[in-house]
Amino acid sequence: MLFTGHAELTIDAKQRLAIPSKYRGQWKSQRDGDAWYSVPWPDGSLRLYTEKRFEALAEQGQHSLTPGHDEAALESQLFGFAERIEMDSAGRITVPRSHLELAGLSSDVVVIGARNRLEVRDRSKWNQSLGERFAQLPALVARIEAKRAGNG
């Protein structure tokens, strides 16, 4: 499932966030699970994955009863922070307060399509940095292509 574009929204007083209809429509048409997974991220965002996508990505990691120290730490931290969230009949999810606090999000947010996930970010920060991020896009692409080619 490919998510693109963005939408400006408000998280209400009950911590509910409406998933924009354009993304809900994709989610329903692809029958991509019954819920979303929310993962707070240190860059000040929440990453929202469809249930099936999150489970598929989680299965790609190595499986062992005796993972190494770093792998065990990553698993307990990443999956310990992740929360499965069901959508209500109005298309809203209730974001855990701890996720909002960890990401430092206010009630005014932007939901961004980020390929295989949605990201929830602070609306004012997103809007203030639009021009700068747009200008940096060619350099970012060049760095990623150099890494893929083994030059970085």
C-alpha positions as a LaTeX table, in Angstrom:
\begin{tabular}{lrrr}
\hline
Residue & $x$ (\AA) & $y$ (\AA) & $z$ (\AA) \\
\hline
Met1 & 0.00 & 0.00 & 0.00 \\
Leu2 & 1.39 & 3.37 & $-1.02$ \\
Phe3 & 0.49 & 6.43 & 1.04 \\
Thr4 & 1.18 & 9.89 & $-0.44$ \\
Gly5 & 0.16 & 13.49 & 0.19 \\
His6 & $-0.75$ & 15.11 & 3.47 \\
Ala7 & $-3.70$ & 16.50 & 5.43 \\
Glu8 & $-3.93$ & 19.03 & 8.26 \\
Leu9 & $-5.94$ & 17.79 & 11.25 \\
Thr10 & $-6.58$ & 18.34 & 14.94 \\
Ile11 & $-6.25$ & 15.79 & 17.72 \\
Asp12 & $-9.29$ & 16.33 & 19.94 \\
Ala13 & $-9.42$ & 16.56 & 23.74 \\
Lys14 & $-10.00$ & 12.78 & 23.98 \\
Gln15 & $-6.76$ & 12.16 & 22.03 \\
Arg16 & $-8.67$ & 11.08 & 18.93 \\
Leu17 & $-7.20$ & 11.58 & 15.49 \\
Ala18 & $-9.33$ & 11.15 & 12.38 \\
Ile19 & $-7.53$ & 9.15 & 9.72 \\
Pro20 & $-8.07$ & 11.20 & 6.53 \\
Ser21 & $-10.65$ & 9.63 & 4.24 \\
Lys22 & $-8.20$ & 9.26 & 1.35 \\
Tyr23 & $-6.05$ & 6.96 & 3.53 \\
Arg24 & $-9.01$ & 5.16 & 5.10 \\
Gly25 & $-10.30$ & 4.39 & 1.61 \\
Gln26 & $-7.00$ & 2.77 & 0.66 \\
Trp27 & $-6.89$ & 0.83 & 3.94 \\
Lys28 & $-10.43$ & $-0.51$ & 3.46 \\
Ser29 & $-10.07$ & $-1.33$ & $-0.24$ \\
Gln30 & $-6.88$ & $-3.30$ & 0.41 \\
Arg31 & $-8.32$ & $-5.00$ & 3.53 \\
Asp32 & $-5.04$ & $-4.33$ & 5.29 \\
Gly33 & $-6.00$ & $-5.51$ & 8.76 \\
Asp34 & $-8.44$ & $-4.36$ & 11.41 \\
Ala35 & $-6.28$ & $-1.74$ & 13.12 \\
Trp36 & $-3.27$ & 0.55 & 12.96 \\
Tyr37 & 0.01 & 0.35 & 14.85 \\
Ser38 & 1.34 & 3.59 & 16.33 \\
Val39 & 5.06 & 3.94 & 17.01 \\
Pro40 & 6.42 & 7.18 & 18.50 \\
Trp41 & 9.67 & 8.22 & 16.84 \\
Pro42 & 12.51 & 10.37 & 18.26 \\
Asp43 & 12.24 & 12.89 & 15.39 \\
Gly44 & 9.00 & 14.25 & 16.89 \\
Ser45 & 6.58 & 12.13 & 14.90 \\
Leu46 & 4.28 & 9.17 & 15.22 \\
Arg47 & 4.56 & 6.45 & 12.63 \\
Leu48 & 1.27 & 4.75 & 11.80 \\
Tyr49 & 1.35 & 1.40 & 10.04 \\
Thr50 & $-1.58$ & $-0.68$ & 8.88 \\
Glu51 & $-1.89$ & $-3.87$ & 10.89 \\
Lys52 & $-0.81$ & $-6.19$ & 8.08 \\
Arg53 & 2.11 & $-3.96$ & 7.02 \\
Phe54 & 3.44 & $-3.71$ & 10.58 \\
Glu55 & 3.22 & $-7.45$ & 11.07 \\
Ala56 & 4.94 & $-8.11$ & 7.72 \\
Leu57 & 7.77 & $-5.71$ & 8.53 \\
Ala58 & 8.13 & $-7.19$ & 12.02 \\
Glu59 & 8.46 & $-10.68$ & 10.54 \\
Gln60 & 11.38 & $-9.59$ & 8.32 \\
Gly61 & 13.74 & $-9.43$ & 11.30 \\
Gln62 & 15.77 & $-12.37$ & 12.51 \\
His63 & 14.04 & $-14.79$ & 14.84 \\
Ser64 & 15.94 & $-16.36$ & 17.66 \\
Leu65 & 15.38 & $-17.39$ & 21.25 \\
Thr66 & 18.78 & $-15.89$ & 21.99 \\
Pro67 & 19.07 & $-12.59$ & 20.11 \\
Gly68 & 22.21 & $-10.56$ & 20.58 \\
His69 & 22.24 & $-7.67$ & 23.03 \\
Asp70 & 21.49 & $-4.96$ & 20.43 \\
Glu71 & 18.77 & $-7.01$ & 18.75 \\
Ala72 & 17.10 & $-7.78$ & 22.08 \\
Ala73 & 17.27 & $-4.11$ & 23.11 \\
Leu74 & 15.81 & $-2.97$ & 19.79 \\
Glu75 & 12.99 & $-5.50$ & 19.97 \\
Ser76 & 12.00 & $-4.61$ & 23.53 \\
Gln77 & 12.20 & $-0.87$ & 22.88 \\
Leu78 & 10.56 & $-0.75$ & 19.47 \\
Phe79 & 7.80 & $-3.27$ & 20.16 \\
Gly80 & 7.44 & $-2.02$ & 23.73 \\
Phe81 & 6.59 & 1.45 & 22.44 \\
Ala82 & 4.33 & 0.22 & 19.61 \\
Glu83 & 0.58 & 0.10 & 20.28 \\
Arg84 & $-2.16$ & $-1.54$ & 18.25 \\
Ile85 & $-5.05$ & 0.92 & 17.86 \\
Glu86 & $-8.46$ & 0.11 & 16.43 \\
Met87 & $-10.31$ & 2.68 & 14.40 \\
Asp88 & $-13.82$ & 3.65 & 15.53 \\
Ser89 & $-16.86$ & 3.88 & 13.23 \\
Ala90 & $-16.07$ & 7.56 & 12.55 \\
Gly91 & $-12.59$ & 6.70 & 11.25 \\
Arg92 & $-10.74$ & 7.91 & 14.34 \\
Ile93 & $-7.98$ & 6.35 & 16.38 \\
Thr94 & $-7.25$ & 7.22 & 20.00 \\
Val95 & $-3.56$ & 8.03 & 20.23 \\
Pro96 & $-1.95$ & 6.97 & 23.52 \\
Arg97 & $-1.07$ & 10.00 & 25.65 \\
Ser98 & 2.45 & 8.62 & 26.10 \\
His99 & 2.93 & 8.66 & 22.31 \\
Leu100 & 1.84 & 12.29 & 22.09 \\
Glu101 & 4.18 & 13.21 & 24.94 \\
Leu102 & 7.16 & 11.27 & 23.58 \\
Ala103 & 6.74 & 12.83 & 20.13 \\
Gly104 & 6.03 & 16.28 & 21.60 \\
Leu105 & 2.89 & 16.73 & 19.53 \\
Ser106 & 0.28 & 19.40 & 20.14 \\
Ser107 & $-3.31$ & 19.11 & 18.96 \\
Asp108 & $-2.61$ & 20.71 & 15.56 \\
Val109 & $-0.97$ & 18.10 & 13.37 \\
Val110 & $-0.37$ & 17.09 & 9.80 \\
Val111 & $-0.78$ & 13.49 & 8.65 \\
Ile112 & 1.72 & 12.66 & 5.93 \\
Gly113 & 1.71 & 9.77 & 3.51 \\
Ala114 & 5.23 & 8.31 & 3.77 \\
Arg115 & 5.25 & 5.38 & 1.36 \\
Asn116 & 4.28 & 2.34 & 3.51 \\
Arg117 & 3.14 & 4.30 & 6.56 \\
Leu118 & 1.51 & 7.50 & 7.72 \\
Glu119 & 3.41 & 9.99 & 9.85 \\
Val120 & 1.83 & 12.41 & 12.29 \\
Arg121 & 3.86 & 15.59 & 12.79 \\
Asp122 & 3.47 & 18.99 & 14.39 \\
Arg123 & 1.61 & 21.18 & 11.89 \\
Ser124 & 3.44 & 24.45 & 12.53 \\
Lys125 & 6.90 & 22.84 & 12.33 \\
Trp126 & 5.90 & 21.02 & 9.14 \\
Asn127 & 4.59 & 24.18 & 7.49 \\
Gln128 & 7.54 & 26.33 & 8.61 \\
Ser129 & 10.08 & 23.97 & 7.08 \\
Leu130 & 8.32 & 23.19 & 3.78 \\
Gly131 & 10.55 & 25.37 & 1.61 \\
Glu132 & 13.76 & 24.21 & 3.27 \\
Arg133 & 12.84 & 20.53 & 2.98 \\
Phe134 & 11.82 & 20.99 & $-0.64$ \\
Ala135 & 15.16 & 22.66 & $-1.43$ \\
Gln136 & 17.04 & 19.79 & 0.27 \\
Leu137 & 15.23 & 17.07 & $-1.68$ \\
Pro138 & 17.83 & 16.70 & $-4.51$ \\
Ala139 & 20.71 & 16.39 & $-2.01$ \\
Leu140 & 18.79 & 13.82 & 0.02 \\
Val141 & 18.10 & 11.73 & $-3.08$ \\
Ala142 & 21.79 & 11.95 & $-4.07$ \\
Arg143 & 22.94 & 10.75 & $-0.60$ \\
Ile144 & 20.55 & 7.80 & $-0.65$ \\
Glu145 & 21.54 & 6.82 & $-4.20$ \\
Ala146 & 25.24 & 6.99 & $-3.22$ \\
Lys147 & 24.58 & 4.69 & $-0.24$ \\
Arg148 & 22.74 & 2.22 & $-2.44$ \\
Ala149 & 25.62 & 2.25 & $-4.89$ \\
Gly150 & 28.04 & 1.53 & $-2.03$ \\
Asn151 & 29.68 & 4.96 & $-2.15$ \\
Gly152 & 28.49 & 6.26 & 1.18 \\
\hline
\end{tabular}
